[in-house]
């Protein structure tokens, strides 16, 4: 891996972590006691982060696959036990 590839990978990972934190905030807002799976739609991320439609869709899909969650038609189904092991 070249230095250039390493820099791009680092920046991409940092950006995805920023979006993952926003997704965690959305989950905390939607979560009720006893919930295990929380669906997050790309529109919710688009509104929360004030980003474009295509960016929100791409980011949600990337974060979903990065965390190993189920993705279907613009919605990612997050397992609360994975993201918040303490709860």
MMTF fields as JSON, N, C-alpha, C and O atoms, coordinates in Angstrom:
{
  "mmtfVersion": "1.0.0",
  "mmtfProducer": "UNKNOWN",
  "numBonds": 347,
  "numAtoms": 348,
  "numGroups": 87,
  "numChains": 1,
  "numModels": 1,
  "chainsPerModel": [1],
  "groupsPerChain": [87],
  "chainIdList": ["A"],
  "bondAtomList": [4, 2, 8, 6, 12, 10, 16, 14, 20, 18, 24, 22, 28, 26, 32, 30, 36, 34, 40, 38, 44, 42, 48, 46, 52, 50, 56, 54, 60, 58, 64, 62, 68, 66, 72, 70, 76, 74, 80, 78, 84, 82, 88, 86, 92, 90, 96, 94, 100, 98, 104, 102, 108, 106, 112, 110, 116, 114, 120, 118, 124, 122, 128, 126, 132, 130, 136, 134, 140, 138, 144, 142, 148, 146, 152, 150, 156, 154, 160, 158, 164, 162, 168, 166, 172, 170, 176, 174, 180, 178, 184, 182, 188, 186, 192, 190, 196, 194, 200, 198, 204, 202, 208, 206, 212, 210, 216, 214, 220, 218, 224, 222, 228, 226, 232, 230, 236, 234, 240, 238, 244, 242, 248, 246, 252, 250, 256, 254, 260, 258, 264, 262, 268, 266, 272, 270, 276, 274, 280, 278, 284, 282, 288, 286, 292, 290, 296, 294, 300, 298, 304, 302, 308, 306, 312, 310, 316, 314, 320, 318, 324, 322, 328, 326, 332, 330, 336, 334, 340, 338, 344, 342],
  "bondOrderList": [1, 1, 1, 1, 1, 1, 1, 1, 1, 1, 1, 1, 1, 1, 1, 1, 1, 1, 1, 1, 1, 1, 1, 1, 1, 1, 1, 1, 1, 1, 1, 1, 1, 1, 1, 1, 1, 1, 1, 1, 1, 1, 1, 1, 1, 1, 1, 1, 1, 1, 1, 1, 1, 1, 1, 1, 1, 1, 1, 1, 1, 1, 1, 1, 1, 1, 1, 1, 1, 1, 1, 1, 1, 1, 1, 1, 1, 1, 1, 1, 1, 1, 1, 1, 1, 1],
  "groupList": [{"groupName": "UNK", "atomNameList": ["N", "CA", "C", "O"], "elementList": ["N", "C", "C", "O"], "formalChargeList": [0, 0, 0, 0], "bondAtomList": [1, 0, 2, 1, 3, 2], "bondOrderList": [1, 1, 2], "singleLetterCode": "X", "chemCompType": "L-PEPTIDE LINKING"}],
  "groupTypeList": [0, 0, 0, 0, 0, 0, 0, 0, 0, 0, 0, 0, 0, 0, 0, 0, 0, 0, 0, 0, 0, 0, 0, 0, 0, 0, 0, 0, 0, 0, 0, 0, 0, 0, 0, 0, 0, 0, 0, 0, 0, 0, 0, 0, 0, 0, 0, 0, 0, 0, 0, 0, 0, 0, 0, 0, 0, 0, 0, 0, 0, 0, 0, 0, 0, 0, 0, 0, 0, 0, 0, 0, 0, 0, 0, 0, 0, 0, 0, 0, 0, 0, 0, 0, 0, 0, 0],
  "groupIdList": [1, 2, 3, 4, 5, 6, 7, 8, 9, 10, 11, 12, 13, 14, 15, 16, 17, 18, 19, 20, 21, 22, 23, 24, 25, 26, 27, 28, 29, 30, 31, 32, 33, 34, 35, 36, 37, 38, 39, 40, 41, 42, 43, 44, 45, 46, 47, 48, 49, 50, 51, 52, 53, 54, 55, 56, 57, 58, 59, 60, 61, 62, 63, 64, 65, 66, 67, 68, 69, 70, 71, 72, 73, 74, 75, 76, 77, 78, 79, 80, 81, 82, 83, 84, 85, 86, 87],
  "secStructList": [7, 7, 2, 2, 2, 2, 2, 2, 2, 2, 2, 2, 2, 2, 2, 2, 2, 2, 2, 2, 2, 2, 2, 2, 2, 2, 2, 2, 2, 2, 7, 7, 6, 6, 7, 7, 3, 3, 3, 3, 3, 2, 2, 2, 2, 2, 2, 2, 2, 6, 7, 7, 2, 2, 2, 2, 2, 2, 2, 2, 2, 2, 2, 2, 2, 2, 2, 6, 7, 3, 3, 3, 6, 6, 3, 3, 3, 3, 3, 2, 2, 2, 2, 7, 6, 6, 7],
  "xCoordList": [0.856, 0.0, 0.898, 1.838, 0.584, 1.36, 0.903, -0.129, 1.688, 1.345, 0.022, -0.816, -0.157, -1.388, -2.609, -3.623, -2.504, -3.611, -3.886, -5.04, -2.828, -2.988, -3.704, -4.547, -3.37, -4.014, -5.498, -6.346, -5.806, -7.209, -7.991, -9.114, -7.409, -8.084, -8.324, -9.398, -7.353, -7.486, -8.6, -9.44, -8.604, -9.636, -11.025, -11.988, -11.12, -12.416, -12.929, -14.114, -12.039, -12.434, -12.884, -13.863, -12.178, -12.555, -13.94, -14.75, -14.213, -15.517, -16.619, -17.679, -16.372, -17.385, -17.637, -18.768, -16.605, -16.789, -17.67, -18.475, -17.518, -18.355, -19.819, -20.704, -20.068, -21.435, -21.971, -23.156, -21.111, -21.534, -21.98, -22.94, -21.294, -21.703, -23.079, -23.898, -23.328, -24.648, -25.728, -26.834, -25.41, -26.36, -26.647, -27.787, -25.62, -25.827, -26.747, -27.57, -26.612, -27.498, -28.944, -29.864, -29.142, -30.489, -31.076, -32.251, -30.256, -30.721, -31.118, -32.143, -30.317, -30.648, -31.982, -32.751, -32.264, -33.527, -34.715, -35.781, -34.536, -35.635, -35.825, -36.897, -34.789, -34.781, -35.767, -35.873, -36.478, -37.372, -36.865, -36.145, -37.222, -36.776, -37.226, -38.386, -36.303, -36.604, -36.344, -36.402, -36.059, -35.77, -34.426, -33.459, -34.376, -33.123, -32.669, -31.498, -33.586, -33.275, -33.937, -35.143, -33.136, -33.64, -33.396, -32.247, -34.462, -34.269, -33.937, -34.606, -32.906, -32.521, -32.619, -31.982, -33.408, -33.603, -32.607, -32.215, -32.207, -31.233, -31.777, -30.998, -33.092, -33.686, -33.42, -33.172, -33.471, -33.182, -31.743, -31.477, -30.822, -29.414, -29.235, -28.454, -29.952, -29.878, -30.304, -29.671, -31.369, -31.864, -30.923, -30.612, -30.469, -29.61, -28.282, -27.825, -27.672, -26.345, -26.396, -25.363, -27.578, -27.749, -26.837, -26.015, -27.017, -26.222, -27.161, -28.37, -26.592, -27.375, -27.946, -27.476, -28.97, -29.666, -28.707, -28.683, -27.925, -27.024, -25.919, -25.499, -25.448, -24.415, -24.959, -24.295, -26.153, -26.758, -26.967, -26.72, -27.418, -27.648, -26.338, -26.268, -25.309, -24.008, -23.374, -22.812, -23.465, -22.865, -23.575, -22.926, -24.905, -25.652, -25.316, -25.145, -25.223, -24.882, -23.468, -23.241, -22.521, -21.139, -21.034, -20.37, -21.689, -21.648, -22.329, -21.874, -23.414, -24.156, -23.276, -23.219, -22.601, -21.732, -20.486, -19.968, -20.007, -18.832, -19.12, -18.255, -20.335, -20.698, -21.308, -21.544, -21.564, -22.105, -23.601, -24.103, -24.308, -25.755, -26.505, -25.922, -27.802, -28.644, -29.085, -29.498, -28.994, -29.355, -30.401, -30.264, -31.453, -32.482, -33.158, -33.822, -32.998, -33.698, -33.635, -34.675, -32.446, -32.288, -32.476, -32.469, -32.645, -32.81, -31.804, -31.613, -31.174, -30.233, -30.833, -31.344, -30.765, -31.338, -30.197, -29.488, -30.03, -28.928, -29.319, -30.409, -28.412, -28.586, -28.025, -26.825, -28.894, -28.507, -27.446, -26.585, -27.504, -26.545, -25.119, -24.17, -24.954, -23.612, -23.085, -21.92, -23.953, -23.516, -23.382, -22.506, -24.251, -24.24, -24.188, -25.21, -23.031, -22.95, -23.318, -23.697, -23.209, -23.489, -24.979, -25.376, -25.833, -27.276, -27.997, -29.215],
  "yCoordList": [-1.175, 0.0, 1.232, 1.34, 2.15, 3.382, 4.344, 4.141, 5.379, 6.4, 7.062, 7.337, 7.313, 7.938, 7.079, 7.591, 5.768, 4.858, 4.836, 4.775, 4.887, 4.902, 6.146, 6.072, 7.296, 8.558, 8.52, 8.928, 8.032, 7.957, 7.005, 7.312, 5.862, 4.901, 5.51, 5.322, 6.232, 6.866, 7.907, 7.944, 8.757, 9.806, 9.196, 9.658, 8.164, 7.51, 6.904, 7.007, 6.275, 5.657, 6.724, 6.526, 7.851, 8.942, 9.48, 9.743, 9.646, 10.149, 9.162, 9.561, 7.875, 6.876, 6.832, 6.603, 7.045, 7.072, 8.252, 8.137, 9.387, 10.559, 10.227, 10.576, 9.561, 9.179, 8.111, 8.113, 7.206, 6.169, 6.797, 6.334, 7.842, 8.548, 9.194, 9.182, 9.755, 10.346, 9.267, 9.491, 8.109, 6.996, 6.533, 6.214, 6.496, 6.109, 7.097, 6.697, 8.389, 9.399, 9.173, 9.277, 8.864, 8.591, 7.371, 7.363, 6.352, 5.135, 5.444, 4.958, 6.248, 6.609, 7.342, 7.141, 8.194, 8.931, 8.005, 8.196, 6.999, 6.105, 4.935, 4.332, 4.617, 3.4, 3.475, 4.486, 2.376, 2.219, 1.033, 0.191, 0.947, -0.201, -1.521, -1.679, -2.441, -3.756, -3.884, -4.992, -2.784, -2.846, -3.513, -3.264, -4.363, -5.025, -4.575, -4.25, -4.554, -4.147, -2.794, -2.634, -1.829, -0.489, -0.219, -0.219, 0.012, 0.352, 1.84, 2.701, 2.121, 3.501, 3.693, 2.97, 4.656, 4.961, 6.052, 6.882, 6.04, 7.039, 8.464, 9.408, 8.632, 9.965, 10.541, 11.739, 9.694, 10.151, 10.65, 11.671, 9.926, 10.336, 11.615, 12.492, 11.713, 12.89, 14.143, 15.192, 14.032, 15.166, 15.481, 16.645, 14.446, 14.633, 15.298, 16.205, 14.848, 15.337, 16.476, 17.07, 16.784, 17.806, 17.526, 18.353, 16.327, 15.902, 15.541, 15.407, 15.388, 15.085, 13.668, 12.807, 13.464, 12.186, 11.039, 10.029, 11.195, 10.127, 9.874, 8.732, 10.925, 10.771, 9.985, 9.079, 10.323, 9.624, 8.154, 7.293, 7.866, 6.483, 5.701, 4.578, 6.29, 5.624, 5.43, 4.373, 6.446, 6.368, 5.321, 4.529, 5.312, 4.338, 2.919, 2.028, 2.717, 1.391, 0.995, -0.149, 1.921, 1.636, 1.321, 0.36, 2.127, 1.897, 0.581, -0.158, 0.295, -0.94, -2.162, -3.099, -2.142, -3.261, -3.293, -4.366, -2.122, -2.053, -2.691, -3.349, -2.494, -3.042, -4.436, -5.084, -4.901, -6.243, -6.345, -7.417, -5.247, -5.239, -5.545, -5.55, -5.798, -6.126, -4.839, -3.884, -4.82, -3.647, -4.053, -5.086, -3.234, -3.542, -2.258, -1.585, -1.917, -0.806, 0.511, 1.1, 0.976, 2.275, 2.27, 3.329, 1.103, 0.986, -0.017, -1.097, 0.359, -0.537, -0.907, -0.05, -2.179, -2.674, -2.927, -3.928, -2.011, -2.086, -2.886, -2.723, -3.75, -4.519, -3.68, -3.411, -3.272, -2.392, -3.054, -2.371, -4.367, -5.081, -4.959, -4.988, -4.822, -4.662, -3.24, -3.041, -2.254, -0.857, -0.346, 0.467, -0.822, -0.393, -1.625, -2.01, -2.244, -3.478, -3.274, -4.229, -2.045, -1.785, -1.72, -1.834, -1.538, -1.383, -2.692, -2.746],
  "zCoordList": [0.0, 0.0, 0.0, 0.787, -0.898, -0.962, 0.134, 0.774, 0.329, 1.325, 0.943, 1.802, -0.356, -0.843, -0.504, -0.029, -0.751, -0.433, 1.063, 1.489, 1.854, 3.306, 3.794, 4.688, 3.205, 3.582, 3.219, 4.012, 2.023, 1.589, 2.489, 2.889, 2.807, 3.681, 5.062, 5.634, 5.605, 6.919, 6.9, 7.799, 5.865, 5.767, 5.608, 6.219, 4.788, 4.58, 5.872, 6.19, 6.611, 7.876, 8.872, 9.59, 8.92, 9.822, 9.472, 10.361, 8.168, 7.747, 8.11, 8.593, 7.881, 8.215, 9.714, 10.142, 10.516, 11.97, 12.378, 13.302, 11.69, 11.966, 11.68, 12.462, 10.569, 10.221, 11.167, 11.497, 11.602, 12.549, 13.865, 14.481, 14.294, 15.516, 15.334, 16.252, 14.158, 13.882, 13.88, 14.371, 13.332, 13.321, 14.741, 15.075, 15.571, 16.974, 17.685, 18.508, 17.369, 17.959, 17.524, 18.336, 16.244, 15.735, 16.441, 16.808, 16.626, 17.301, 18.733, 19.21, 19.425, 20.811, 20.882, 21.823, 19.892, 19.861, 19.615, 20.2, 18.748, 18.375, 19.335, 19.381, 20.097, 20.901, 22.065, 22.758, 22.25, 23.394, 24.207, 23.671, 25.483, 26.286, 25.651, 25.272, 25.547, 24.988, 23.502, 22.968, 22.812, 21.377, 21.141, 21.862, 20.122, 19.77, 18.382, 18.188, 17.423, 16.056, 15.787, 15.972, 15.353, 15.045, 13.557, 13.115, 12.779, 11.365, 11.206, 11.777, 10.431, 10.134, 8.625, 7.858, 8.208, 6.804, 6.394, 7.214, 5.132, 4.672, 4.789, 4.919, 4.744, 4.865, 6.256, 6.395, 7.282, 8.643, 8.745, 9.38, 8.119, 8.115, 7.299, 7.669, 6.205, 5.341, 6.11, 5.992, 6.888, 7.666, 8.823, 9.074, 9.528, 10.704, 10.338, 11.034, 9.254, 8.873, 7.85, 7.54, 7.327, 6.3, 5.102, 4.708, 4.543, 3.388, 2.241, 2.43, 1.058, -0.14, -0.09, 0.653, -0.902, -0.991, -1.317, -0.614, -2.374, -2.806, -1.788, -1.599, -1.136, -0.107, 1.073, 1.576, 1.514, 2.651, 2.336, 3.18, 1.131, 0.727, 0.688, 1.187, 0.1, 0.005, 1.379, 1.664, 2.223, 3.557, 4.402, 5.084, 4.36, 5.151, 4.714, 5.547, 3.417, 2.9, 3.327, 3.722, 3.252, 3.645, 5.132, 5.519, 5.966, 7.414, 7.753, 8.626, 7.063, 7.302, 7.011, 7.808, 5.878, 5.535, 6.412, 6.721, 6.811, 7.676, 9.034, 9.612, 9.539, 10.85, 10.749, 11.768, 9.525, 9.34, 9.592, 9.931, 9.431, 9.663, 8.369, 7.285, 8.5, 7.346, 6.657, 7.314, 5.324, 4.525, 3.497, 2.842, 3.352, 2.372, 1.903, 2.692, 0.643, -0.013, 0.754, 1.051, 1.074, 1.723, 3.223, 3.85, 3.807, 5.253, 5.791, 5.231, 6.875, 7.543, 8.893, 9.614, 9.224, 10.471, 11.457, 11.356, 12.407, 13.355, 14.585, 15.135, 15.003, 16.234, 17.377, 17.427, 18.288, 19.393, 20.27, 20.824, 20.395, 21.257, 20.727, 21.51, 19.413, 18.84, 19.028, 19.373, 18.799, 18.868, 20.293, 20.587, 21.174, 22.574, 23.476, 24.043, 23.617, 24.415, 25.885, 26.564, 26.379, 27.792, 28.085, 29.244, 27.047, 27.285, 27.148, 27.315]
}
